[in-house]
Amino acid sequence: MNKIFLTILISYVLLAFLGAVILSFDVMRVRPIAFIDLLFTATSAVCVTGLIVANTATDFSIYGQGIILLLIQAGGFGYMSLAGFLFLLIGKRVDFKGKMTLKESLDYPTMQGLIKYLKKIFIFTLCIELVGAVLLTLNFMLDMSLTKAIWAGIFHSVSAFNNAGFSIFEYNLMGYRDNFVLNLTICFLIIFGGLGFLVLSECFNFYKKSSRISIHTRIVLIATAICLVLGIFVLLVFEWNNPKSIGEYDVFSKFLTTFFASVNLRTSGFNTIDLSTLNDQSLFFSSLLMIVGAAPGGTAGGIKVTTVAVLLIYAYCSLRDKDPVVFKREIPEAIVKKAFLIFIIATLYIVVSIMILSATNDKTNSFFLGLLFEICSAFGTVGVSVGDGGSLSLSAKFSEFGKLYIILLMFMGRVGVLVFSMAILKKSKSINIKYPQEGVVL
């Protein structure tokens, strides 16, 4: 199994490196850009994050933007999924090892129906992105020529559905803060991408055939709604009277802006306001939302809403001296253990990362909370940032080591902490020795 996890990790690394090499060609850039920044950009695209150290709008040509878009699509769809689909197109069978790799890459529960599921993913992706592109193009046509509007519509639709947050506008979507239709279109594209293909598939089957909705899908839908509402509530409470952020807006704009921010703070990197103007309380809570992320099998990162939901259900039931039961179904012990493992490993990685990057890139302790925000954004493959004072992410201020570390966090967030950890750790030999038990005081 470790080899499969390593294959998934290496596939993303190689794709990012290839993207950086292609972006280094003169025709792709408007100005010279250091290779570390190109690698950062390619990784951010492949890992569908959205953190930028070179401005997509002003530093890359139309060809460079096209390569970034392809990297986003490949990263969101899944490199291994893309390879499997290409095999199907040319009439080749996917062998058992290939199916196992696909299963882990897609977070699909079983081997049964995997190829059919892969085809369904491609159809869902194409249809949703096409509808999003049409709606966005109609909006952009009000401000620009038809050809520019079409390109902007396609780019932002793909970027939104894949939860990437890349924009071909210099200051992201800040110029469209009050555009209700555009805000809503971007948000629903992000939500659909973050729900995961398994949930979308089940919802579609339920609508067509009235089939049963699994516990997984129910938990994802409920947890997603709770996180969105909680994000809006917290931002409204702490930012309502903040003149630097939304304090000067009317009531409608406040709700629209916080809704857009809540959606993006969990999974994507678009922004309609300067996030550096948020109060510390908002930034800290937003960091927690980014760590949680979205659902498994989708285009977002983080520890996933299902992991947090399982842990909360287990804690609640344990306090009442009951087995972890939800919707009249008991959650298996193995799932609870896996959720604990993911949570502990993720917490360890984030704490260590904060200490390392704080010591190496914030020696004057001038932007610790912004650094925490950036780390959680990279780990959750979110892409929002307090910024460098201009149009770039805070990572633009980092040293080469700092940028490489953020790159590592993006890979970690994209493949998942468990896959990443098992890919780099050597599998221990199984032994059939049972040791005596002894209690520990807690």
C-alpha positions as CSV (number, residue, x, y, z in Angstrom):
1,M,0.0,0.0,0.0
2,N,2.9,2.4,0.7
3,K,4.0,2.1,-2.9
4,I,0.6,3.1,-4.1
5,F,0.6,6.1,-1.8
6,L,4.2,7.0,-3.0
7,T,3.0,6.7,-6.6
8,I,0.2,9.2,-6.0
9,L,2.6,11.7,-4.3
10,I,5.3,11.4,-7.0
11,S,2.7,11.9,-9.8
12,Y,1.7,15.2,-8.4
13,V,5.4,16.3,-7.8
14,L,6.4,15.3,-11.3
15,L,3.3,17.1,-12.8
16,A,4.2,20.3,-10.9
17,F,7.9,20.2,-11.9
18,L,6.9,19.6,-15.6
19,G,4.5,22.6,-15.3
20,A,7.3,24.8,-13.9
21,V,9.6,23.8,-16.8
22,I,7.0,24.7,-19.4
23,L,6.2,28.0,-17.6
24,S,9.9,28.9,-17.8
25,F,9.7,29.3,-21.6
26,D,9.8,32.9,-22.6
27,V,6.5,32.7,-24.5
28,M,4.7,31.8,-21.2
29,R,5.9,34.9,-19.3
30,V,5.6,38.6,-19.6
31,R,8.8,39.1,-17.4
32,P,11.6,37.0,-16.1
33,I,10.5,34.9,-13.1
34,A,12.8,32.9,-10.8
35,F,12.4,29.1,-11.2
36,I,11.4,28.7,-7.5
37,D,8.5,31.1,-8.1
38,L,7.5,29.1,-11.3
39,L,7.6,25.9,-9.3
40,F,5.5,27.5,-6.5
41,T,3.0,28.6,-9.2
42,A,2.8,25.2,-10.8
43,T,2.5,23.4,-7.5
44,S,-0.2,25.8,-6.4
45,A,-2.1,25.0,-9.6
46,V,-1.6,21.2,-9.5
47,C,-2.6,21.2,-5.8
48,V,-5.5,23.5,-6.6
49,T,-4.5,25.9,-3.9
50,G,-4.3,29.4,-5.3
51,L,-1.4,30.9,-3.4
52,I,0.6,33.1,-5.8
53,V,4.1,34.6,-5.7
54,A,3.8,35.8,-9.3
55,N,0.6,37.5,-10.5
56,T,-1.3,35.3,-12.9
57,A,-2.9,38.3,-14.7
58,T,0.2,40.5,-15.2
59,D,3.2,38.2,-15.1
60,F,2.0,35.4,-17.4
61,S,1.0,35.6,-21.1
62,I,-2.2,34.1,-22.4
63,Y,-0.2,30.9,-23.1
64,G,1.1,30.8,-19.5
65,Q,-2.4,31.3,-18.2
66,G,-3.5,28.4,-20.4
67,I,-0.8,26.1,-18.9
68,I,-1.9,27.1,-15.4
69,L,-5.5,26.3,-16.3
70,L,-4.5,22.9,-17.6
71,L,-2.5,22.2,-14.4
72,I,-5.5,23.2,-12.3
73,Q,-7.8,20.8,-14.3
74,A,-5.3,18.0,-14.1
75,G,-4.7,18.5,-10.4
76,G,-8.4,18.9,-9.6
77,F,-9.6,15.9,-11.7
78,G,-6.6,13.9,-10.3
79,Y,-3.5,13.0,-12.3
80,M,-4.1,9.3,-11.8
81,S,-7.8,9.7,-12.7
82,L,-6.8,11.5,-15.8
83,A,-4.3,8.8,-16.8
84,G,-6.9,6.1,-16.2
85,F,-9.5,8.0,-18.3
86,L,-6.9,8.4,-21.1
87,F,-6.3,4.6,-21.0
88,L,-10.0,4.0,-21.4
89,L,-10.2,6.4,-24.4
90,I,-7.5,4.5,-26.3
91,G,-9.1,1.2,-25.5
92,K,-6.6,-0.1,-22.9
93,R,-7.6,-2.0,-19.8
94,V,-6.6,-0.6,-16.4
95,D,-4.8,-3.4,-14.5
96,F,-5.4,-4.3,-10.8
97,K,-2.5,-2.1,-9.5
98,G,-3.8,0.8,-11.6
99,K,-7.3,0.3,-10.2
100,M,-5.9,0.2,-6.6
101,T,-4.0,3.5,-7.2
102,L,-7.2,5.0,-8.7
103,K,-9.2,3.9,-5.7
104,E,-6.9,5.6,-3.3
105,S,-6.5,8.7,-5.4
106,L,-10.3,9.1,-5.7
107,D,-11.0,8.2,-2.1
108,Y,-13.5,5.6,-3.5
109,P,-14.6,3.1,-0.9
110,T,-14.5,-0.1,-3.0
111,M,-13.1,-1.5,-6.2
112,Q,-16.5,-2.4,-7.5
113,G,-17.8,0.1,-10.1
114,L,-14.6,2.1,-10.1
115,I,-14.3,2.5,-13.9
116,K,-18.0,3.5,-14.2
117,Y,-17.5,6.0,-11.4
118,L,-14.4,7.5,-13.2
119,K,-16.5,8.1,-16.4
120,K,-19.2,9.7,-14.3
121,I,-16.6,12.1,-12.7
122,F,-15.5,13.2,-16.1
123,I,-19.2,13.9,-17.2
124,F,-19.9,15.8,-14.0
125,T,-16.8,17.9,-14.3
126,L,-17.5,18.8,-17.9
127,C,-21.1,19.6,-17.4
128,I,-20.7,21.7,-14.3
129,E,-17.7,23.6,-15.6
130,L,-19.5,24.3,-18.9
131,V,-22.6,25.7,-17.2
132,G,-20.4,27.8,-14.9
133,A,-18.4,29.1,-17.9
134,V,-21.6,30.2,-19.7
135,L,-23.0,32.0,-16.7
136,L,-19.7,33.8,-15.9
137,T,-19.1,34.7,-19.6
138,L,-22.5,36.4,-19.7
139,N,-21.5,38.4,-16.6
140,F,-18.0,39.3,-17.9
141,M,-19.6,40.5,-21.2
142,L,-20.9,43.5,-19.4
143,D,-17.3,44.7,-18.8
144,M,-15.2,43.4,-21.6
145,S,-15.1,42.2,-25.2
146,L,-16.7,38.8,-26.1
147,T,-13.4,37.0,-26.6
148,K,-12.0,38.2,-23.3
149,A,-15.3,37.4,-21.5
150,I,-15.2,33.9,-22.9
151,W,-11.7,33.3,-21.7
152,A,-12.4,34.8,-18.3
153,G,-15.6,32.7,-18.0
154,I,-13.8,29.5,-18.8
155,F,-10.8,30.2,-16.6
156,H,-12.7,31.2,-13.5
157,S,-15.3,28.4,-14.0
158,V,-12.5,25.7,-14.0
159,S,-10.6,27.4,-11.3
160,A,-13.8,27.7,-9.1
161,F,-15.0,24.1,-9.6
162,N,-11.6,22.7,-8.9
163,N,-11.4,24.9,-5.8
164,A,-8.1,26.5,-7.1
165,G,-8.9,30.2,-6.6
166,F,-6.6,31.4,-9.4
167,S,-7.8,34.5,-11.2
168,I,-6.7,36.3,-14.4
169,F,-7.6,39.6,-12.8
170,E,-4.8,41.4,-11.0
171,Y,-6.7,41.8,-7.7
172,N,-8.7,38.6,-8.0
173,L,-12.4,39.3,-7.8
174,M,-12.3,42.4,-5.7
175,G,-13.8,44.4,-8.6
176,Y,-16.9,42.2,-8.5
177,R,-17.7,42.4,-4.8
178,D,-21.3,43.5,-5.4
179,N,-22.1,41.4,-8.4
180,F,-24.7,39.0,-7.0
181,V,-24.9,36.6,-9.9
182,L,-21.1,36.3,-10.3
183,N,-20.6,35.8,-6.5
184,L,-23.4,33.1,-6.4
185,T,-22.1,31.3,-9.5
186,I,-18.5,31.2,-8.2
187,C,-19.7,30.0,-4.7
188,F,-21.8,27.2,-6.0
189,L,-19.1,26.0,-8.4
190,I,-16.8,25.9,-5.3
191,I,-19.3,24.1,-3.2
192,F,-20.0,21.5,-5.8
193,G,-16.3,20.8,-6.3
194,G,-15.8,20.7,-2.5
195,L,-18.6,18.2,-1.9
196,G,-16.7,15.4,-3.6
197,F,-17.6,13.4,-6.7
198,L,-19.1,10.5,-4.5
199,V,-21.6,12.9,-2.9
200,L,-22.5,14.5,-6.3
201,S,-23.0,11.0,-7.8
202,E,-25.2,9.9,-4.9
203,C,-27.3,13.0,-5.0
204,F,-27.7,12.6,-8.8
205,N,-28.8,9.0,-8.4
206,F,-31.2,9.9,-5.6
207,Y,-32.8,12.6,-7.8
208,K,-33.1,10.2,-10.8
209,K,-33.9,6.9,-9.1
210,S,-34.8,7.8,-5.5
211,S,-32.0,5.6,-4.3
212,R,-30.7,5.6,-0.7
213,I,-28.4,8.3,0.5
214,S,-25.4,6.9,2.4
215,I,-24.3,8.1,5.8
216,H,-21.2,9.6,4.2
217,T,-23.2,11.8,2.0
218,R,-25.6,12.9,4.8
219,I,-22.7,13.8,7.0
220,V,-20.9,15.7,4.2
221,L,-24.0,17.8,3.3
222,I,-24.9,18.6,6.9
223,A,-21.3,19.4,7.9
224,T,-20.8,21.6,4.9
225,A,-24.0,23.6,5.6
226,I,-23.0,24.0,9.3
227,C,-19.4,25.1,8.4
228,L,-20.8,27.7,5.9
229,V,-23.3,29.1,8.3
230,L,-20.8,29.2,11.1
231,G,-18.3,31.0,8.9
232,I,-20.8,33.6,7.9
233,F,-22.0,34.1,11.5
234,V,-18.5,34.5,13.0
235,L,-17.4,36.9,10.2
236,L,-20.5,39.0,10.7
237,V,-20.1,39.1,14.5
238,F,-16.4,40.2,14.4
239,E,-16.4,42.3,11.2
240,W,-19.8,44.0,11.3
241,N,-18.4,47.3,12.7
242,N,-14.9,47.0,11.3
243,P,-14.5,50.0,9.0
244,K,-11.4,48.4,7.4
245,S,-13.3,45.3,6.1
246,I,-17.1,45.3,5.8
247,G,-18.1,47.9,8.4
248,E,-18.9,50.6,5.8
249,Y,-21.0,48.3,3.6
250,D,-24.8,48.1,3.5
251,V,-26.6,45.1,5.0
252,F,-27.0,43.3,1.7
253,S,-23.3,43.7,0.8
254,K,-22.2,42.5,4.3
255,F,-24.1,39.3,3.9
256,L,-23.0,38.7,0.3
257,T,-19.4,39.4,1.2
258,T,-19.3,37.2,4.3
259,F,-21.1,34.4,2.4
260,F,-18.5,34.6,-0.4
261,A,-15.7,34.7,2.2
262,S,-17.1,31.8,4.2
263,V,-17.3,29.6,1.1
264,N,-13.7,30.4,0.0
265,L,-12.1,30.2,3.4
266,R,-12.9,26.5,3.5
267,T,-11.9,25.4,0.1
268,S,-10.9,28.0,-2.5
269,G,-8.7,31.1,-2.8
270,F,-10.9,33.7,-4.4
271,N,-11.5,37.0,-2.5
272,T,-13.7,40.0,-2.9
273,I,-12.1,42.0,0.0
274,D,-8.6,42.5,1.4
275,L,-8.3,39.8,4.0
276,S,-5.5,41.6,5.8
277,T,-8.2,44.0,7.0
278,L,-10.0,41.3,9.0
279,N,-9.7,41.3,12.8
280,D,-7.5,38.8,14.5
281,Q,-10.4,36.8,15.8
282,S,-11.7,36.4,12.2
283,L,-8.3,35.4,10.9
284,F,-7.8,32.8,13.7
285,F,-11.3,31.2,13.2
286,S,-10.8,31.3,9.4
287,S,-7.5,29.3,9.9
288,L,-9.5,26.6,11.7
289,L,-12.0,26.4,8.9
290,M,-9.2,26.0,6.4
291,I,-7.7,23.2,8.4
292,V,-11.0,21.3,8.3
293,G,-11.4,21.8,4.5
294,A,-14.1,20.1,2.5
295,A,-15.2,16.5,1.7
296,P,-13.1,13.5,0.7
297,G,-12.9,12.6,-3.0
298,G,-13.4,16.2,-4.1
299,T,-11.1,19.0,-5.3
300,A,-10.2,20.5,-1.9
301,G,-7.7,19.7,0.9
302,G,-7.6,19.8,4.7
303,I,-8.4,17.0,7.1
304,K,-12.0,16.9,5.7
305,V,-15.3,17.6,7.2
306,T,-16.0,13.9,7.7
307,T,-13.0,13.5,9.9
308,V,-14.1,16.3,12.2
309,A,-17.7,15.0,12.1
310,V,-16.7,11.5,13.1
311,L,-14.6,12.8,16.0
312,L,-17.4,15.0,17.3
313,I,-19.9,12.2,17.0
314,Y,-17.5,9.9,18.9
315,A,-16.9,12.5,21.6
316,Y,-20.6,13.2,22.1
317,C,-21.6,9.5,22.2
318,S,-18.6,8.6,24.5
319,L,-19.6,11.3,27.0
320,R,-23.1,9.7,27.1
321,D,-21.5,6.3,27.4
322,K,-22.9,5.1,24.1
323,D,-21.4,3.7,20.9
324,P,-20.8,6.2,18.1
325,V,-24.2,6.0,16.3
326,V,-25.5,8.5,13.7
327,F,-28.7,8.1,11.6
328,K,-29.3,4.7,13.2
329,R,-25.9,3.4,12.0
330,E,-22.9,2.7,14.1
331,I,-19.6,4.1,12.9
332,P,-16.9,1.3,12.7
333,E,-14.1,1.5,15.2
334,A,-11.5,1.4,12.4
335,I,-13.0,4.7,11.0
336,V,-12.9,6.3,14.4
337,K,-9.2,5.3,14.8
338,K,-8.4,6.6,11.3
339,A,-10.1,10.0,12.1
340,F,-8.0,10.3,15.3
341,L,-4.8,9.4,13.4
342,I,-5.5,12.0,10.7
343,F,-6.3,14.7,13.3
344,I,-3.2,14.0,15.4
345,I,-0.8,13.9,12.3
346,A,-2.4,17.1,10.9
347,T,-2.0,18.9,14.2
348,L,1.6,17.8,14.5
349,Y,2.5,19.0,11.0
350,I,0.8,22.4,11.4
351,V,2.4,23.1,14.8
352,V,5.9,22.1,13.5
353,S,5.4,24.2,10.4
354,I,4.4,27.3,12.3
355,M,7.5,27.0,14.5
356,I,9.9,26.4,11.6
357,L,8.5,29.1,9.3
358,S,8.2,31.6,12.2
359,A,11.8,31.0,13.2
360,T,13.1,31.3,9.6
361,N,10.8,33.9,7.9
362,D,9.4,36.0,10.8
363,K,12.3,36.6,13.1
364,T,10.9,39.9,14.2
365,N,7.5,38.4,15.0
366,S,5.8,41.0,12.9
367,F,3.2,38.8,11.1
368,F,2.7,35.6,13.2
369,L,-1.1,35.4,12.7
370,G,-0.7,36.1,9.0
371,L,1.9,33.3,8.9
372,L,-0.5,30.9,10.7
373,F,-3.2,31.9,8.1
374,E,-0.8,31.2,5.2
375,I,0.2,27.8,6.6
376,C,-3.4,26.7,7.1
377,S,-4.2,28.0,3.6
378,A,-1.4,25.9,2.0
379,F,-2.2,22.8,4.1
380,G,-5.9,23.1,3.3
381,T,-5.1,23.9,-0.3
382,V,-7.4,26.9,0.1
383,G,-5.3,29.7,-1.3
384,V,-6.5,32.8,0.5
385,S,-3.9,35.0,2.1
386,V,-3.4,38.3,4.0
387,G,-1.2,39.3,1.1
388,D,2.3,40.8,0.8
389,G,0.9,44.4,0.7
390,G,0.2,44.2,-3.0
391,S,-1.5,41.7,-5.2
392,L,0.5,38.6,-4.2
393,S,0.2,36.1,-1.3
394,L,2.2,36.5,1.9
395,S,4.5,33.7,0.6
396,A,6.0,36.2,-1.9
397,K,7.9,37.6,1.2
398,F,9.3,34.3,2.1
399,S,12.9,33.1,1.5
400,E,13.5,30.2,-1.0
401,F,13.4,27.8,2.0
402,G,10.1,29.3,3.1
403,K,8.6,28.9,-0.4
404,L,9.8,25.3,-0.7
405,Y,8.2,24.6,2.7
406,I,4.9,26.0,1.6
407,I,5.2,23.9,-1.6
408,L,5.6,20.8,0.6
409,L,2.5,21.8,2.6
410,M,0.5,22.1,-0.6
411,F,1.5,18.6,-1.7
412,M,0.7,17.3,1.8
413,G,-2.7,18.9,1.7
414,R,-3.6,17.7,-1.8
415,V,-2.8,14.1,-1.4
416,G,-3.9,14.0,2.3
417,V,-1.8,13.8,5.5
418,L,-2.3,10.1,5.8
419,V,-1.3,9.3,2.2
420,F,1.6,11.7,2.5
421,S,2.8,10.2,5.8
422,M,2.5,6.6,4.6
423,A,4.2,7.4,1.3
424,I,7.4,8.8,3.1
425,L,7.5,6.2,5.9
426,K,8.8,2.7,5.4
427,K,6.2,0.0,6.1
428,S,7.2,-2.1,9.1
429,K,7.2,-5.9,9.0
430,S,4.2,-7.6,10.4
431,I,4.8,-9.7,13.5
432,N,2.5,-12.1,15.3
433,I,3.6,-11.2,18.8
434,K,1.0,-10.2,21.4
435,Y,2.2,-8.1,24.3
436,P,0.6,-8.0,27.8
437,Q,-1.6,-4.9,28.4
438,E,-1.0,-2.4,31.2
439,G,-3.1,0.7,32.0
440,V,-2.0,4.3,31.8
441,V,-3.4,7.0,34.1
442,L,-5.2,9.8,32.0
